[in-house]
Amino acid sequence: MQESTTCSYAVQDKAWVNDPDGAPWEVYTVLADAPEASPADSCASCC
């Protein structure tokens, strides 16, 4: 899980899971607007 990470224009908490068939899912909650956009490579998933 990543907490308070900035991706694009939002500060988010993120988690990654796989469904029963093995398909990956990213689940996130937007916490706030980011003061400025983050670089595109900072939004890549960690898993």
Contact map, one row per residue, 1 for C-alpha under 8 A:
11100000000011110000000000000000000000000000000
11111000000011100000000000000000000000000000000
11111000000111000000000000000000000000000000000
01111100001110000000000000000010000000000000000
01111110001111000000000000000000000000000000000
00011111111100000000000000000000010001000110000
00001111111100000000000000000000000011110110000
00000111110000000000000000000000010011110010000
00000111111000000000000000000000111111000000000
00000111111100000000000000000111110010000000000
00011110111110000000000000000111110000000000000
00111110011111000000000000011111000000000000000
11111000001111100000000000011110000000000000000
11101000000111110000000001111000000000000000000
11000000000011111000000001110000000000000000000
10000000000001111100000111100000000000000000001
00000000000000111110000111100000000000000000000
00000000000000011111111110000000000000000000000
00000000000000001111111110000000000000000000000
00000000000000000111111000000000000000000000000
00000000000000000111111000000000000000000000000
00000000000000000111111100000000000000000000000
00000000000000000111111110000000000000000000000
00000000000000011110011111000000000000000000000
00000000000000011110001111100000000000000000000
00000000000001111000000111110000000000000000000
00000000000001111000000011111000000000000000000
00000000000111100000000001111100000000000000000
00000000000111000000000000111110000000000000000
00000000011110000000000000011111100000000000000
00010000011110000000000000001111100000000000000
00000000011100000000000000000111110000000000000
00000000111000000000000000000111111000000000000
00000101111000000000000000000001111110000000000
00000000100000000000000000000000111110000000000
00000000100000000000000000000000011111000000000
00000011110000000000000000000000011111100000000
00000111100000000000000000000000000111110110000
00000011000000000000000000000000000011111110000
00000011000000000000000000000000000001111111000
00000000000000000000000000000000000000111111000
00000110000000000000000000000000000001111111000
00000111000000000000000000000000000001111111100
00000000000000000000000000000000000000011111110
00000000000000000000000000000000000000000011111
00000000000000000000000000000000000000000001111
00000000000000010000000000000000000000000000111
